Amino acid sequence: MQFLSRWDSQRLSTTTRGIPLVDGLSAADIGSQRWSPARGDLALPALTLDETAFAANRDLFLAWCASASVAVAPHAKTPMSPELARSLRAAGAWGTTVANIQQVAVLLADGERRLLLANEIGGLASGRRLGALLSTYPDVEFHAFADSPAAVAALVEAARIAGRNELSVLVELGAGRAGARDRAAVEATIAAVLASDRLVLGGVATYEGAAATADTDETMRAIAALMARTIETFALVRAAAPGRPLIISAGGSAYFDIVTRALAPVAQADGNATVLLRSGALFFADHGIYARAFAELDRRGGLVIDGARHSAADGFRPALTLWAEVLSRPEAGLAIAGFGMRDASFDQGLPVPLRTFRDGVAQQGLAETLSVTRLNDQHAFLSVGPDSPLAVGDIIAFGISHPCTCLDRWRVILALDADGIVTRALPTQFG
């Protein structure tokens, strides 16, 4: 059952952004080309991944998880790169989180065998689609969310078609997004799972990010209330499934310290439960929303790993860079760069100029005088000083805000080594 066409890993398309016009280039030959975006070797705009920063973020967070006695199933919706998902699991992640059936199909086809579908799937038609998919992968360990009897019914249909008798269901609590809103909804969902001979209770889940507001104190109160409801629901699920290993899952990219502080003692006291975070974007970090989140985390006390305190803001390093060329200097104080809304996230802040290059040589102090003021589809408007030396053909490296809504604009991410040289191509599989 095919849901998505897969990127041709043998030959690179010359129409793919970031890939120079090289006839017949094999994906395996990428690293040998020694391309440098700073020199203008790439077809700009291009999105690159700093492999050293990504690995450092991975190691830091997995070390924190181990110290805090929690597990993580990184959310694959951020990069939708099976290769990166596989690398995180190989480094010690519990498994992989996905957001919909299409993403399940991509990860299963790539060999992942422990998936958490952190979402309701829809109605009976979606249940039939999921069931047909799972029927071809009988060895996969699979968990899904439900927040109502209707959501449970869809999973019953999936289990029936897949020929499964113990499909794991996590009861989802919610605030601001999906998830049961009160005890009556929780009890009805639990009862619907227990009434089926094809499902089992697998635990509870929530997403604290949907409870966040612009007010920090209000956000803390809202998350605390949601954690209290999650703990109450876990007690109900445990009473209904006294002998099963259970999962207590939360989102955790911006507030992983808070949810762990609330939920880890519950799992420890239970003795047969695992706190499972779904953090995904923090492995990429950024120069915007997550930079601010890490600064807030430091104000809450930072990262404590094996008793030692570390700065989250210093420890997590932005791994994504957007590269673009100056196309025009049409008037004083304005430059037009060759990227736009089709290339970069803008929902949580505009890209930030980091470095500028001319003929491959870094221009010291110039990026600090630039700012992106607005975007068109494929044009970025930059404010520049009246006497700025920025010129047509200069290349600018930009930091982004919100990896989730930047990566999904790209079919291929180009990985860079510590010297800024392209080492490989990472295809994405967004539906």
Summary of the structure (lengths in Angstrom):
residues: 431
radius of gyration: 23.0
end to end distance: 14.9
largest distance: 73.9
contacts: 1530
relative contact order: 0.16
helix: 36%
strand: 25%
